[in-house]
Amino acid sequence: MTALLSLSGLTKAYPGVIANDDVSFEIGPGEIHALLGENGAGKSTLVKMIYGLVRPDSGTMMLHGEPYAPPEPRAARASGVAMVFQHFSLFDALTVAENIALGMENAPDTADLTQRIIEVSSKYGLTIDPYRMVGDLSAGERQRVEIVRCLLQNPKMLIMDEPTSVLTPQEVEVLFKTLRLLSDEGTSILYISHKLDEIKALCEHATILRRGKVVGTCIPKDETAKSMAEMMVGSKLRTPKKHNTKHGAALLELHNLWLKSSDPFGTSLKEITFNLHEGEVLGVGGVAGNGQDELMLAISGEELTVSHSIQLKGEDIGQLGPNPRRERGLLTAPEERLGHAAAPDMSLSENAFLTGAMRQNLTNNGMIRTEATKQFARDIIEQFDVRTPGTENTARSLSGGNLQKFVIGREILQEPDVFVVNQPTWGVDAAAAADIRHALLKLAKNGAAVLVISQDLDELMEISDNIAILSEGTLSKPRPAEGITIEQIGLMMGGTEVENV
Amino acid sequence: MFKLERRPTPSNAMVILTPVLAVVLTMIAGGILFAILGKNPFEAIRIIFWDPLFNEVVASYTRPQLLIKAAPLITIALGLSFGYRANIWNIGAEGQFIMGAVAGGAVGLAFYPTESVLIFPLMVLAGAVGGFLWAMIPAFLKIKFNANEILVSLMLVYVAINFLGAMVTGPLRSPVGMNFPVSRNFNEYASAYNGELIANTGLHMGVFVTLAVVIVSYILLKQHIFGFQVRTAGQSPRAAKFSGVNPNVTIAICLGISGGLAGMAGLFEVTGPAGKLSTNFPLGYGFTAIIVAFLGRLNPIGILFAGLLMALTYIGGELAQFQLSVPAASVQVFQGMLLFFMLAVEILVNFRIRFKKKEVA
């Protein structure tokens, strides 16, 4: 069997870093091939070269046994290589069909296109209505639009970058069915994901990258998620352990919180009520866009609410801004690392100052205590194993996982009584994710109350004592994590109330 | 061909080099412009950039002028730089400058002919308050209705110009001015006169205040939490809000500072170099200060040098006007080019140019 796509000796260097170093592997026709690696291992650069967005410094690619060197994505598509990006490029205010037509080189007229969209979507089980506005679609449906857009061009090879990060478990099942069907028809799939269980379930082969080099290949079915993760990071992983201590008094209480979203495409919060206790880890699951950001803003104090709807240690704080809440022991870490939790072009010490100024006592009559600030940044870097040349590097220069460790470390070192974090390990490699989860559990063990908002159900099951689901701005009643199944959570995420299970 | 490539971290060398590069490019482009006008470009450049400082014939007049012209430019630009760092675009410093001069001048004239050492400080205060209040109009409208401060502050310049006109033809018209639209001359009123402190140096009170403002701005920006908040608000508004910076307070403070400083500069100008309120009083310092702020890269020390350089182009431009009889507009073209090149080369701070080799397919 000749390979559909074979890469040999691909190398690409950026100033200061070799993103890909002599990468070679092959993908057969109809094969589902996983590309594994930590953040910054060079996965993105590699697929960008295959898709014609980046040109290799050296090395060659062969497609169908012929030299293949796409100068731009259009050429890649013409050769039958299609890609579904992690972040969708769709216009909210256009219909599905209009969006698909925009992405095509010579789009047929609307009636024809609509017909073909219906054909393709029903053939592959990707239910979408071509006339609907994209702005009204869920993340899973948007992804289907992207996939259908690719399939309309009859690709020989489909690249998928982190496709399941925005999907419910049920939607993931649908996606996998589609991908298997495509594979049976001879379309090869290059599948990039952090979720090792999914790779085990879906992929036939896996190539593992570390620091730009191929460090191994494996057959995922024969491996465990842990063994693959260890290949990625090149060392043993520690598995965080829950400490089921007795929970103490309620520290953070939300009573009937309503918040109208300030974002026109956001989700308003309705009647959010829960108590968070000393030593407790409460996991809030749900698909992104169901009010997670709004809940975060309400708790951090960036959005103000009715004063008594949020209470910290019995005190009404709904009308207090972020700094008074920090002063009282409530610290938060928002989802978006660059631009929200950290200022991209500012140095790490400035970013340490960003939220640490008050509790770490980093000012003196308004003057910044530069040396103390640097020391605080150094402490974070050392204690949370942030890999960076120093405190004066910009936040932007760190990889996602390292910056996330910095952001989480910055808050944990300030010894919060209540810590609220949104997507603590989103887009973070396995080793960093394990470290972060470990740190969160340790914090709870020492008596803090921890609220973790996450889309990653495995993560929530792993670290939470109680789990609640946020769906269309409403929070389900927290239930003990023990004994709950992924299926039940999936149903709750879809908005179904699970009563007697 | 070449392409731009993002630098991993902004280049510190380029932060310093870009203003120099902009000046050089302006000289080249300006030289070409003069050549097209039929003048010797080298002579023109020498007259503008060299003669005001070192030509023995004119320097005794032009050197003091340098400080007189630079002081208001620097003071206003420093005020603007805070807002610009926070993405708050006060384009109406000219209006705040005029309102400061009118308010401060009116307070002084109200006391005429009483003599007291308290009058001048009171006028300075009134000038700052006048500019501050004028800047509070766009601030209020932005906070309350999200009105664009660029448009509002700019439009208020023309309101201020007309207000000045109304004042000097009405309540503030000089009783001894033969009905010309001018106020009383401040150099005839000792308590309100901002004269040279040392003869023939150009050093008046405003110059010292400017120096003080440079130092205070530098400390605020580099060492104080306020400077940090302003920078964060500009670079990353959501991170700033997360860290507890109230965006509305930032808007009010930034516009307030720039308005207050522009108003104070207006007061020093009207009571000293200009000498009186008149319809000829607005010289465009408020607009030129925008160029100064950018040329100085919003850095207080940079603004100090940029203000001196811009003052030089004013004086040198005047020299070129009567020595080479180039049109008056050529100075403005020069200043415009300086801003243009400054904004163009600024990209080199965050990007570097890569020359592509021929690709082998």
Interface residues (C-beta under 8 A of the other chain):
Chain A: P15 G16 R55 A69 S300 G301 E302 G321 P322 N323 R326 T332 P334 E336 G339 H340 A341 A342 A343 P344 D345 M346 E350 F353 L354 T355 A357 M358 T363 G366 M367 I368 T370 N393 T394 R396 S397
Chain B: E5 P8 T9 P10 Q223 H224 I225 F226 F228 R231 T232 Q235 S236 R238 A239 A240 K241 F242 S243 G244 N246 E359 A361
